[in-house]
């Protein structure tokens, strides 16, 4: 693909990755103890670069914990973002010597509040053209997003059983079609109130590093395109309805366009992580699939590393709450306010 004659102002990139930590096949509040260990190893870095999520409703009485999250610093290329993401995986793996790290969008038994995602932020530098460039970037990313979302699909199970490759996208309370207000938080693609970045919220977790690298490269190349693609919310929403069921002729055609624009190999949409997980589960069982997903996340290879995952001591829950969650409450409250309050404005860069 020839180099464009002109590049937009240098974009920035960041990544937030959510993952389930399973002990005996279930999440546990004991994970807060391990997240506390990670936090206090480097408080300056991990204060804003870690997070935890909880279940809601009746299911929370049975299983209170949901996913945990790590995020990268602001980076200036897909290559450095990828390196930073792998570094965060290593840090999380070290914090959880026990517990299976399962980077899927949803699990058997999941509900709309018990999901995990991969969020990519793309920032436009400040300047007189920032609003125009951000709107153009938003439209360009909307044009390729159905293809990248399908390539990220890792949610074959939801609720009582099989529910399609993107069951999380179909059901999560935090996602939805693109609406007229790009700053409305709970939709697939937004402009963040707190950071002013364009955030791809819809992607499933991507445990395979090779697949993640391909997606990050595609995002960077779209962010650097000098042209305006024919993206629109109507176009995205129409393809969104199709991607929930898999690769349709229209999505295959769009994947071909994205391949020309960015070099993104369309085989990533032909065979998804959801398909591999479902095939392995049907052949060897869900427990074996979790063990191999843990190996993939920790090592980059689909393998069972034999990671111990017996339930942690009961005291890890309340002690972890005091060690990790209570100290972060002021930050959590401020972040929630800035992300949800219409008048908060952009107070950080990225």
N, C-alpha and C positions, 0 to 999 in steps of 0.2 A: 504494500500500500504506500503510495508516494507521500512524502512529508507535506503537510499543508503549508501554504505560503505565509500564513499568519497564525499565530497562536493567541488565544485569549490570555488575560492576566493570569498569573500562575495560581492554580487552585490549590487548596489544602485538603487533606484527607484524614479521617479518623474512623475508628471501628469499635463497636461495642459487641461483645459476644456473650450470649447466655448459654448455659449448659446445665443439665441435670446431674446431680451427684446422687447415685443410688447406693444404698446400703441394704443388702438383702432384697433387692428389687424395688425399694421404696426410697423416697427422699426422707431426710431427717433434719430436725432442728439442730442436731449435733453439728451440722455443716457450719453453723455460725461460729463454732469454736475454731474451726480451721480457717474460716474467713478472717477471724480475729488475728490468727497467727500471721496471715498474709498482710493484713492491715498494718500491724505493728512492726513488721520487718522493715517497712519503709513508709512511715505514715505520710510524709510529704507527697509521695507519689500515689499511694494507694487510697488516700482519703477520698479522692474524686474518681479513682480508676477502678473501684470495686463496688459491687452492689449485690443485694439479695432481694428475692421476691417471695411472696407468700400466697398461698391459696386463699380463696374466699368462699363464703357460703357454707352449706352443710359439709362439703368435702373437707374443709379445713379442720373439722373436728377429728377426722380420721388421719389426715396427713397435712400438717400445717405448712411445711416447707415446699417451695416450688424451686425455680432455677436460681443459680448464682451467676454473677456477671463480672467480667473483667473488660477493661477498655484500654486503648492505646493512647499515646500522646498524639498531638497534631503532627502529621507528616506531610511531605511535599511530593511524594511519588508513590506509585503502587508498590515498587520494590521495597522502599523503607517501611511502608505500612504493613506489608506482608511479613517482613522481618520482625517488626514490633509485635504483630499478632502472634507469631510463633513464640516470641519471648514471653508473652503473657500466658500462653498455654503452658510453657515450661514452669512458670511461677505457680500457676494454679495446680499443676500436677505435683509439684513439690509440696505444696500446702496440703494436698490430699493424697498422702501415701496410702491411705485406706479410703475406699469409695470409688465406684465406677463412674468415670466422667463420660456421660452420654450426651453428645451434641446432636439432638434431634429436635424438631419443632414441636412434637407432642409424643406422648406415651400412651400405651393401652391404659384406659381409665382416666385419661385427661379430660378436662372440661375447658370452657372458654377462658378461665382464669389460670390454667395450669399448662402454660406453653413456654417456649423459648424461641428466641430469634437472633438474627445477625443484623445489626444496624450499621450502615455505612454513611458517614457524614462527608459531604463535599462542600468546601467553603469557597466563597468568592472574595478576593481581597477588597478592602475598603477603597472607595474612590467615587468619582462623580457618575460612573457608569455601573455602579454595583447593582442597583435594582434591576436595570435592564439585563445585565449579564446573568443575574440570578434567575430571572424569569425565563431566559433562554435556556439556561442550564436545566432548570426544572422541566421544561418541555422536552428537551433532548433526552433526559434520563427517563421520563415517562414513556418515550417512544421505545426504548430498549428494555425497560423494566419487566414486561411480561416474559421475555426470553430469559433474562437473568434470574427471575423468580422461579421459573420452571427448572432451570439448571440447578438451583439451590434446593429443590424439593427433598425434604427428609422427614415427612410426616405421614407415613403410611397408616399409622394407627391413631385412633382417637376414640374415647368412650369405650364402647363395648367391643370394638374390633376394627377391622380394616375400613378405612374411610377415604381412600384416594391419596395421591402423592402429596397434596398440599392441604391436608385436613386442618392444620393450624390456621392457615390463611382463610379458609372457609368459615372458621368458627370463632377465632380469637376476638375478645372484646376490644382489643387495642388496634385492630386493623379494619379496613373497609375501603370501598371505592373512593376514588379521588373526587372531591367536591369542589365547589367554586372558591372556597377559602383555603389557600395553601397552608395557612398557619393553624388550621384546625387539627388538633394533635392526633386523634385516633383514626388515621387513614394511612394508606400504604406509602405515600410519598408526601413529605411535608417540608415546609420551611420552618425551622425551629425558632421559637420565640426567644429562647435563652441564648442561643449561639449564633443565630442568623444563617446557619448552614442548611443546605438541602439534605434531608435525611431519608435514605432508603430504609424504611421500617419493615417492609414486607418479606424480606429474604428469610428463609429458614436457616438454622445453623448449618454450617458446612464443615463436617469433621475431616474431610479429605483435603490435605494441604494443596495438592495439585489442582483440585477443583476450585479451591478458594483463590489460588493464585490467578487462575484464568478469569474468574469473576472480577477480581480487583484490577487486573490489567484492562478489562473491558470498560470498567467504570472510569478509570483514568483516561482512556482514549476518548471516551464520550465527553468527559469534562474538558478536554483540550481541543475538541472539534471547533473550527472557526465558523462552521455553517450552522444554520438553524434547521432542525429536522421537523417533519410534519407531525409532531406529537400534540396530543390534546387529551383532555380528561375523558371525552367521549370515546376516543380510540382506545385509550388504556382500559377503561371500564368494560368495553366490549370484549377485549382480549382477556381481561381478568376472569370473566365468566367462563371462558374456554379453558384457561390454564388450570383451573381447579380439577378438571377431569383428565388432563394429560396433553400430549402433543397433538394438536389439530392441524389440518392443512393451512389455516391462516397463521398459526403460530410457527409452523415449519417454514412458511414463506418469510415471516418476520425474522426468524433465526438466520435465514440466508442473507437478509439485508444486514443484520447485525454483524455477521461474519465478514462481509465486505467492508463495513464501516470500521470495525475494530479488530478484526482477526480472531474473534471469538469462535472457537471450534464448535460447530453445531452438535457434535457427538455428546457434549455435556447435557443437552436437552433430550437426546435420544435415550440415554441410559442414566437414570437419576440415582441418588443415594437411597431414596425411598424404595426403588426397585431392588437394590442390593439387600437392604435390610429386610424387606418382606420375603425375598427369595431365601435368604439365610434362615430366617425365622421358621418358614415353612419346612425347611429341610432339617434344621438342627435345634430349633426351639428359641424362644425369646431370651432366655438366660444366656445362651451362647452368643446371640446377636449383641447383647449388651456388653459381654466380655470383649468381643471383637471391636465394637465401637470405642470402648475404653482404650484398647490398644491403638486404634487408629488416631485417636485424639492425642494420646501421649507420645506416640512414636512416629506417626505418619504412615504406618503400615497396618493393614487389616489383619490383626492377629490378636490372640488371647494372651495377655501378659501375665495372667494369674493374679491380678491385683486383688488384695483382700478387700472384702466389702461387708463384713459382719456389722450389724448395727452398733453404733458407738455407745459409750456409757451414757446413762440417762442424764447425768449432771452436765454433759457437754451442751445440752440445750440452753438451760437457764444461765450457765456460766458464759456460753458463747453470746447470748443476748446482751449480757452486761459488758462483755469484752469487745464486741463488735458493733452491735446495733445502737445501744444507748449513747455512746460517744458521738455517733454520726447523726443523731436525730436532728440537731440544728441544721446541718448541711442538707439532709434529706428534705426537711420542711422548706428550706429556702429554694432548693432545686425544683420541688413540686410547684411552688408558687410561681416561679419564673416560667416554667414550662406550660402552665395552665392559665395564667392571668393575662387577658388580652392587652392590658396596658403596661406590661412589664418591660417590654422592649428588649433589645439586644445588649446584654451587659458583658458578654465574653466574646472572644474571637475564636475562630477555628473553622 
